[in-house]
Amino acid sequence: MAVLSDKLDKSGMTTFWHSLRVSNSMKGWHLQTIALLHDCLEDGKNLKPEILALIGVPDWLVEKDGRDLTVRKLQFLGITDPDVLASIEAITKRNGESYSDYLKRVKLNPDARLVKLADIDDNMTVERLSYLSDGKAVKMSRKYWSAMRYLRDIDDDSMLGTDSYEDFIRKEYIKLNEGNSGAASRDAGR
């Protein structure tokens, strides 16, 4: 977890705690391991040499593979279960990959899919969203709501990332706000 100790998420919190919460929400060592490491490859880019040394990556492997955390480094560190490694690779967003293509790939791996749903659930907590500006919180909520519906088979991939889906979410958000402002007006009149 040292890999994530100096990384901050969108709300300004250390990513380490997010991975721990996601892992704690899973049952069994297999899913807990995937959850604990679900952000490591994506966020483990250009690591400081002292972080790599701290987690036990030898200099010869850094010289061979560079300073990014890789599956080969995870294997060297003792993460050798092929299903765990495949799930970690499946849940890692690749450079240049669209979010909808990424979700389609995640959905193909049942364990990665379960961990991604737990990841989204943690990302959408009121506590985490409260650190963001209103606009950013709404944007993240829309993104994660759409992803959650897709991964749970509520919506098919024809709705994923489309304008019609964005319009639907926007209209629902406006309705929700109109309802809240009406309630606030009624409360103010009491």
Backbone as a ProteinNet text record, in pm:
[ID]
protein_1_A
[PRIMARY]
MAVLSDKLDKSGMTTFWHSLRVSNSMKGWHLQTIALLHDCLEDGKNLKPEILALIGVPDWLVEKDGRDLTVRKLQFLGITDPDVLASIEAITKRNGESYSDYLKRVKLNPDARLVKLADIDDNMTVERLSYLSDGKAVKMSRKYWSAMRYLRDIDDDSMLGTDSYEDFIRKEYIKLNEGNSGAASRDAGR
[TERTIARY]
82	0	86	216.3	307.1	297.8	261.9	248.9	147.2	39.9	-67.5	-54.4	48.4	58.1	77.2	135.6	154.6	67.7	-30.1	-121.3	-251.2	-304.5	-430.6	-538.8	-661.8	-773.7	-836.1	-946.4	-1010.5	-1063.4	-1089.4	-1139.7	-1026.1	-900.7	-786.8	-746.2	-809	-774.6	-669.1	-592.3	-493.8	-565.5	-522.6	-587.6	-581	-483.7	-465.9	-595.5	-660.6	-782.3	-895.6	-904.9	-1007.9	-990.8	-868.8	-843.5	-873.6	-841.3	-871.7	-1022.4	-1097.4	-1243.9	-1304.8	-1260.1	-1311.8	-1278.8	-1156.5	-1116.5	-1199.3	-1221.8	-1300	-1445.1	-1493.1	-1632.3	-1648.4	-1536.1	-1538.7	-1527.1	-1576.8	-1570	-1467.5	-1377.2	-1279.4	-1148.6	-1038.8	-906	-887.7	-948.3	-933.6	-983	-1108.7	-1167.3	-1102.9	-1067.9	-1004.2	-867.7	-793.5	-662.7	-678.7	-773.1	-798.8	-838.5	-927.4	-974.7	-861.4	-778	-667.1	-571	-553.3	-457.1	-521.9	-653.3	-724.1	-674.2	-614.5	-563.5	-411.1	-345.4	-198.4	-130	-176.2	-109.6	-136.5	-260.3	-297	-228.2	-224.5	-165.3	-17.7	34.8	174.2	268	253.8	339.6	454.6	572.2	690.5	710.6	710.7	724.4	864.3	871.6	1000.9	1081.6	1211.4	1295.2	1281.8	1266.3	1255.4	1124.1	1017.5	890.8	908.7	971.9	995.9	1084.4	1185.8	1272.9	1194.8	1110.3	1031.3	939.5	880.2	789.8	863.3	996.7	1076.2	1110.4	1095.5	1131.3	1282.2	1355.2	1502.2	1541.8	1659.7	1711.1	1714.3	1753.9	1763.7	1629	1518.8	1386.5	1342.6	1382.6	1353.2	1429	1555.2	1634.5	1574.5	1519.3	1462	1324.5	1239.5	1098.7	1067.8	1159	1131.8	1065.3	1018.8	967.6	816.3	749.6	605.3	582.4	474.8	436.1	376.5	420.6	376.2	330.7	264.5	223.9	347.9	455	577.4	629.4	622.2	665.6	571.9	441.7	347.9	379.7	410.5	446	572.1	670.9	794.1	765.2	668.3	634.2	542.8	506.1	429.5	283.6	236.8	98.9	105.1	78.6	100.7	-26.3	-136.5	-260.4	-301.1	-313.3	-343.4	-478.4	-577.7	-708.8	-701.5	-627.5	-609.9	-538.7	-430.2	-354.4	-438.7	-515.4	-601.6	-707.4	-760.3	-862	-801.9	-680.9	-613.2	-586.2	-543.2	-521.9	-653.2	-761.5	-891.2	-946.9	-918.8	-976	-886.8	-771	-678.9	-709	-742.8	-770.4	-638.9	-641.4	-521.5	-509	-386.7	-362.7	-435.5	-508.1	-577.8	-709.2	-745.8	-868.7	-988.5	-1095.3	-1215.7	-1278.3	-1354.4	-1416.5	-1517.4	-1591.4	-1689.3	-1619.9	-1508.3	-1433.4	-1375.5	-1328.1	-1275.6	-1383.8	-1503.2	-1611.2	-1653.1	-1652.5	-1685	-1583.1	-1456.3	-1350.5	-1364.3	-1393	-1412.2	-1527.4	-1634.8	-1755.2	-1730.3	-1630.9	-1599.6	-1533.8	-1480.2	-1412.4	-1500.6	-1564.8	-1660.9	-1604.4	-1479.7	-1421.8	-1389.6	-1335.7	-1308.1	-1438.8	-1542.9	-1674.6	-1724.9	-1714.7	-1758.4	-1676.5	-1545.9	-1459.6	-1487.4	-1510.1	-1540.1	-1670.1	-1770.1	-1895.3	-1871.2	-1788.4	-1754.4	-1672.8	-1584.4	-1504.3	-1596.3	-1690.9	-1786.3	-1868.8	-1914.2	-1993	-1915.2	-1787.6	-1706.9	-1683.7	-1664.6	-1642.7	-1766.1	-1883.9	-2007.8	-2060	-1981.8	-2030.4	-2042	-2138.2	-2160.5	-2035.1	-1969.3	-1847.6	-1742.9	-1719.6	-1617.5	-1661.8	-1789.5	-1839	-1844.5	-1859.4	-1873.4	-1745.8	-1632.5	-1507.2	-1491.5	-1581.7	-1573.5	-1666.1	-1637.9	-1730.5	-1860.5	-1969.5	-2098.8	-2090.8	-2030.7	-2021.6	-1943.9	-1830.6	-1748.2	-1819.6	-1889.2	-1962.8	-2073.8	-2144.7	-2251.7	-2193.2	-2083	-2019.6	-1973.7	-1909.9	-1864.6	-1983	-2088.1	-2207.2	-2268.7	-2278.1	-2333.3	-2248.4	-2119.5	-2027.1	-2041.3	-2038.5	-2043.7	-2182.2	-2285.4	-2422.7	-2439.3	-2394.4	-2401.6	-2321.4	-2200.6	-2115.5	-2179.1	-2234.9	-2296.5	-2415.7	-2498.6	-2614.1	-2569.9	-2464.4	-2412.9	-2355.7	-2273.5	-2210.7	-2312.4	-2423.6	-2528.7	-2631	-2606.9	-2696.7	-2833.4	-2840	-2964.8	-2977.3	-2866.5	-2861.4	-2763.5	-2789.9	-2692.7	-2591.2	-2493.5	-2387.4	-2431.2	-2553	-2600.7	-2627.7	-2651	-2674.8	-2547.4	-2442.2	-2319.1	-2252.9	-2244.3	-2176.1	-2248.4	-2375.5	-2447.2	-2509	-2537.9	-2603.1	-2740.6	-2812.2	-2946.2	-2940.6	-2840.6	-2827.8	-2789.5	-2696	-2657	-2776.9	-2857.1	-2977.6	-3073.6	-3091.6	-3180.2	-3133	-3005.3	-2950.7	-2964.6	-2935.1	-2945.2	-3088.5	-3186.1	-3327.3	-3366.9	-3320.9	-3351.9	-3290.3	-3169.7	-3102.6	-3178.9	-3223.8	-3301.4	-3431.6	-3500	-3623.4	-3597.5	-3490.2	-3455.2	-3429.7	-3357.7	-3329.2	-3454.4	-3542.6	-3668.3	-3750.3	-3751.4	-3823	-3762.6	-3629.3	-3562.1	-3583.1	-3584.9	-3603.6	-3748.8	-3842	-3981.6	-3996.2	-3928.8	-3932.9	-3867.8	-3757.6	-3689.2	-3778.3	-3854.3	-3946.8	-4057.1	-4111.1	-4215.7	-4162.3	-4038.8	-3978.7	-3953.5	-3911.2	-3882	-4009.4	-4124.6	-4251.9	-4311.3	-4255.7	-4309.2	-4270.4
-119.8	0	125.7	107.2	221.7	290.6	214	269.1	382.7	368.6	466.9	569.8	558.1	643	790.2	822.6	964.1	1009.2	927.2	961.5	1015.8	1121.5	1179.7	1155.3	1132.5	1113.7	1249.4	1247.1	1370.9	1456.9	1393.9	1470.9	1516.4	1487	1531.9	1437.1	1320.2	1221.6	1124.8	1064.7	965.3	843.4	797.1	684.6	555.5	546.1	428.6	393.1	493.5	468.6	418.7	470.1	425.4	276.1	234.7	93.5	4.5	51.1	-25.1	-40.9	68.2	61.1	-34.6	-27.1	-116.2	-261.1	-285.8	-421	-473.1	-387.7	-428.7	-459.6	-409.9	-435.7	-569.5	-633.8	-758.5	-879.2	-991.8	-1116.9	-1210.8	-1265.1	-1361.8	-1296.8	-1370.8	-1316.5	-1280	-1356.1	-1335.9	-1196.3	-1166.5	-1035.5	-923.4	-951.6	-848.4	-810	-906.2	-877.7	-792.8	-830.9	-753.8	-611	-598.2	-465.7	-382	-443.2	-371	-317.1	-393.5	-356.3	-295.2	-268.5	-229.4	-99	-10.7	115.2	117.1	12.1	14.3	26.1	-49.5	-42.3	92	139.4	265.8	384.2	381.6	492.1	471.5	353.1	322.6	355.5	474.2	517.2	601.6	580	659.9	673.9	560.4	561.4	604.9	665.5	704.5	578	582.7	464.5	415.4	508.1	466	391.4	423.6	350.4	208.6	197.5	65.1	-19.6	41	-32.5	-72.2	17	-9.6	-131	-144.8	-257.9	-384.6	-374.2	-493.8	-521.1	-420.3	-439.6	-417.6	-519.4	-506.1	-412	-355.9	-261.5	-321.8	-450.6	-512.3	-514.9	-529.3	-531.3	-390.3	-292.2	-152.2	-114.8	-156.9	-128.7	-195.1	-315	-389.6	-336.1	-306.5	-269.8	-121	-45.1	95.1	115.3	237.3	272.2	258.5	207.2	181.8	48	38.9	-89.9	-172.9	-296.2	-383.9	-517.4	-596	-730.6	-813	-796.7	-871.1	-835.2	-708.4	-668.9	-726.7	-726.1	-786.9	-935.2	-1004.2	-1146.4	-1165.5	-1081.3	-1089.4	-1068.9	-983.8	-953.6	-1058.3	-1160.5	-1270.7	-1277.3	-1186.5	-1192.5	-1280.1	-1407.9	-1501.6	-1571.2	-1554.2	-1619.1	-1563.7	-1649.2	-1600.1	-1528.8	-1573.1	-1506.9	-1367.3	-1355.3	-1223.6	-1129.3	-1175.6	-1090.8	-1051.9	-1145.9	-1115.5	-1011.9	-1023.8	-927.7	-789.7	-785.2	-656	-590.5	-669.8	-614.6	-567.4	-643.1	-606.7	-478.9	-453.5	-336.2	-212.5	-230.1	-118.3	-51.7	77.9	151.9	175.2	147.3	161.1	302.5	344.2	475.9	486.2	593.8	618.6	543.4	462.9	383.2	468.3	463.8	538.2	471.7	549	494.4	385.4	401.8	299.1	169.3	178.1	56.9	-9.8	72.7	20.8	-56.5	-0.2	-67.9	-197.8	-197.9	-321.2	-430.4	-391.8	-488.2	-536.9	-444.7	-481	-580.1	-554.7	-637.7	-782.4	-805.6	-941.8	-1027.8	-964.3	-1037.3	-1027.5	-1137.3	-1131.8	-1073.1	-1105.7	-1052.1	-902.9	-864.2	-722.2	-642.8	-699.7	-634.7	-611	-712.3	-697	-589.9	-593.1	-494.5	-354.7	-342.9	-211.6	-156.2	-240.6	-194.1	-143.7	-213.9	-168	-38.9	-28.1	92.4	211.6	191.8	298.2	336	236.1	261.7	350.6	321.4	404.1	543.4	552	682.4	773	712.8	790.8	822.6	795.7	827.3	978.3	1017.4	1160.1	1222.7	1150.5	1204	1238.8	1149.7	1175.8	1285.1	1281.5	1383.2	1521.7	1528.2	1657.6	1742	1681.2	1755.8	1820.8	1788.8	1839.9	1958.8	2038.1	2145.3	2081.8	2157.6	2104.3	2048.7	2126.2	2083.1	1954.1	1943.1	1822.7	1703	1726.1	1617.7	1565.2	1654.6	1613.2	1536.3	1585.8	1519.1	1377.8	1364.7	1233.1	1141.2	1196.2	1115.4	1061.8	1146.1	1103	991.4	1010.9	912.3	778.5	781.7	658	594.9	676.7	623.5	543.9	601.5	534.8	404.8	409.2	289.6	181.8	221.4	124.3	55.7	133.7	75.2	-22.1	12.2	-75.4	-204.4	-192.2	-310.1	-400.8	-344.8	-425.8	-477.8	-456.3	-501.2	-433.5	-314.1	-237	-170.3	-118.2	-58	-139.2	-147.7	-215.4	-113	-158.7	-66.8	34	20.8	121.5	254.8	251.9	374.8	431	352	390	508.1	618.8	736.5	809.3	780.2	846.6	976.4	1064.6	1190.1	1165.6	1065.5	1040.1	1000.8	924.7	887.2	1008.8	1088.5	1210.4	1303.4	1316.2	1399.4	1346.8	1214.4	1153.9	1187.1	1168.5	1195.5	1344.6	1430.8	1575.5	1613.7	1558.8	1589.2	1540.1	1419.8	1366.9	1454.5	1502.3	1589.4	1721.2	1775.7	1901	1879.3	1768.5	1737.5	1726.1	1659.4	1642.2	1777.3	1863.9	1997.3	2082	2070.1	2145.5	2100	1970.3	1916.7	1965	1970.9	2017.6	2165.9	2246.9	2391.3	2419.3	2336.6	2352.3	2318.8	2214.9	2176.3	2283.4	2341.5	2446.2	2569	2601.1	2716.1	2690.6	2568.2	2534.7	2543.1	2490.9	2494.8	2637.3	2723.3	2863.2	2935.8	2896.5	2962	2919.3	2821.6	2773.4	2861.5
0	0	0	19.1	13.1	-122.4	-226.4	-361.5	-362.7	-283.3	-282.3	-170.9	-88.2	30.5	-0.3	-113.8	-145.8	-263.3	-300.5	-410	-351.6	-412.7	-367.3	-470.3	-423.8	-515.7	-549.3	-623.6	-669	-554.8	-439.6	-325.1	-234	-271.1	-193.6	-82	-76.4	26.4	-27.9	63.1	24.2	-33.2	-148.9	-217.4	-137	-51.7	32.9	106.2	164.6	243.7	155.9	36	-57.8	-86.8	-119.3	-150.2	-30.2	88.9	210.2	230.5	211.6	227.7	125.8	1	-102.7	-66.6	-23.3	15.1	132.6	230.8	348.5	314.5	203.4	164.5	90.7	57.6	-18.7	74.1	28.1	104.5	40.2	122.4	73.5	31.7	53.1	25.3	-120.8	-209.2	-353.2	-392.8	-359.1	-392.5	-312	-186	-103.6	-159.8	-212.1	-271.8	-397.4	-481.6	-604.5	-567.4	-468.7	-427.3	-369.1	-288.3	-226.8	-332.4	-440.4	-544.2	-668.8	-664.2	-787.4	-849.4	-773.6	-828	-840.9	-796	-789.2	-925.7	-1024.7	-1155.4	-1223	-1210.9	-1274.2	-1205.4	-1071.6	-996.2	-965.3	-994.2	-963.4	-1077.5	-1132.6	-1244.1	-1191.5	-1245.6	-1214.9	-1063.4	-995.3	-849.3	-807	-690.5	-635.4	-605.3	-629.4	-601.9	-457.9	-362.8	-222.7	-194.8	-267.9	-253	-307.6	-423.7	-482.6	-390.7	-332.8	-240.3	-114.7	-65.7	54.4	36.9	-81.3	-102.5	-145.1	-163.7	-190.2	-334.7	-421.4	-562	-575.3	-622.6	-633.5	-747.4	-734.1	-834.3	-974.4	-985.4	-1117.6	-1189.1	-1111.7	-1173.6	-1212.9	-1133.9	-1168.8	-1296	-1304.7	-1424.6	-1548.1	-1530.3	-1642.5	-1683.1	-1582.9	-1607.3	-1592.1	-1535.8	-1509.9	-1373.6	-1348.3	-1216	-1202.5	-1305.6	-1295.5	-1226.7	-1149.7	-1093.2	-1206.6	-1219.3	-1328.1	-1271.2	-1353.6	-1313.4	-1277.9	-1354	-1323.8	-1184.1	-1146.8	-1011.9	-906.2	-933.3	-838.6	-819.7	-930.3	-922.3	-838.1	-860	-782.9	-634.2	-603.2	-463.6	-400.7	-479	-421.8	-461.2	-545	-596.1	-721.3	-705.7	-816.6	-863.8	-793.9	-836	-972.7	-1075.5	-1210.9	-1221	-1144.3	-1147.6	-1085.6	-977.5	-913.3	-1009	-1070.2	-1162.6	-1284.5	-1337.8	-1453.3	-1415.4	-1294.8	-1249.6	-1227.5	-1171.7	-1152.2	-1287.4	-1383.8	-1518.6	-1580.2	-1557.8	-1616.1	-1555.7	-1429.5	-1363.2	-1378.4	-1440.7	-1462.1	-1595.5	-1590.3	-1713.4	-1787.2	-1915.9	-1998.5	-2054.3	-2080.7	-2140.8	-2273.5	-2293.5	-2418.4	-2434.1	-2338.4	-2346.9	-2304.4	-2382.6	-2344.1	-2221.8	-2144.7	-2024	-2058.9	-2168	-2205	-2248.6	-2322.6	-2358.7	-2234.6	-2143	-2016.4	-1940.6	-1929.3	-1856.6	-1926	-2057.7	-2130.9	-2097.5	-2086.7	-2054.6	-1910.1	-1817.8	-1676.4	-1663	-1735.5	-1724.5	-1765.8	-1850.6	-1895.9	-1788	-1685.1	-1577.5	-1452.3	-1409.8	-1298.7	-1169.4	-1135.9	-1011.8	-1025.3	-1139	-1162.5	-1159	-1212.7	-1213.8	-1071.3	-984.3	-845.1	-772.1	-793.9	-728.2	-782.9	-913.6	-971.3	-914.4	-894.5	-834	-691.7	-616	-480.6	-486	-584.8	-606.5	-635	-724.2	-757.9	-635.3	-561.7	-441.6	-344	-324.8	-235	-293.6	-423.8	-487.4	-479.4	-465.6	-465.5	-324.7	-220.9	-87.2	-70.5	9	34.4	94	182.4	244.6	139.2	44	-58.2	-153.6	-194.4	-287.9	-224	-92.1	-24.6	-32	-60.8	-73.8	-211.2	-302.9	-439.8	-458.8	-560.2	-596.8	-645.1	-642	-685.8	-827.3	-917.3	-1057	-1073.2	-1003.1	-1012.7	-949.3	-837.7	-770.8	-861.1	-927.8	-1018.5	-1136.7	-1191.8	-1306.1	-1267.5	-1150.6	-1106.5	-1078.8	-1017.4	-987.5	-1115.7	-1216.5	-1345.9	-1406.5	-1405.1	-1462.4	-1389.6	-1258.1	-1180.7	-1181.7	-1185.4	-1192.9	-1322.7	-1430.9	-1561	-1559.2	-1504.2	-1497.6	-1410.5	-1297.4	-1207.7	-1274.3	-1342.4	-1410.9	-1520.3	-1591.7	-1696.3	-1637.1	-1533.9	-1474.2	-1403.8	-1362.5	-1298.6	-1399.2	-1526.8	-1634.1	-1630.6	-1574.6	-1577.6	-1714.3	-1763.6	-1897.3	-1980.8	-2110.5	-2196	-2245.9	-2321.1	-2362.6	-2468	-2520.3	-2615.6	-2546.3	-2414.6	-2339.2	-2278.3	-2273.4	-2205.6	-2275.2	-2203.8	-2255.5	-2367.3	-2391	-2499	-2449.9	-2544.9	-2509.2	-2450.2	-2501.9	-2450.6	-2303.3	-2266.2	-2125.5	-2042.4	-2092.5	-2022.2	-2006.1	-2110.4	-2102.6	-1997.3	-1993.7	-1894.9	-1753.1	-1725.9	-1592.5	-1559.8	-1656.9	-1635.4	-1598.9	-1672.2	-1643.9	-1505.5	-1468.2	-1335	-1226.5	-1249.6	-1152.9	-1137.9	-1250.5	-1245.7	-1170	-1197.1	-1124	-974.7	-940.3	-800.2	-734.2	-802.5	-747.2	-736.7	-835.9	-829	-709.7	-685.1	-569.7	-439.3	-433.6	-312.4	-290	-396.3	-377.6	-337.6	-385.6	-342.8	-196.4	-151	-9	76.2	24.9	99.4	113.1	7.4	12.1	113	113.8	210.3	352.1	373.4	506.6	551.3	459.1	493	532.2	478.1	507.7	640.4	706.1	835.1	948.2
[MASK]
++++++++++++++++++++++++++++++++++++++++++++++++++++++++++++++++++++++++++++++++++++++++++++++++++++++++++++++++++++++++++++++++++++++++++++++++++++++++++++++++++++++++++++++++++++++++++++++

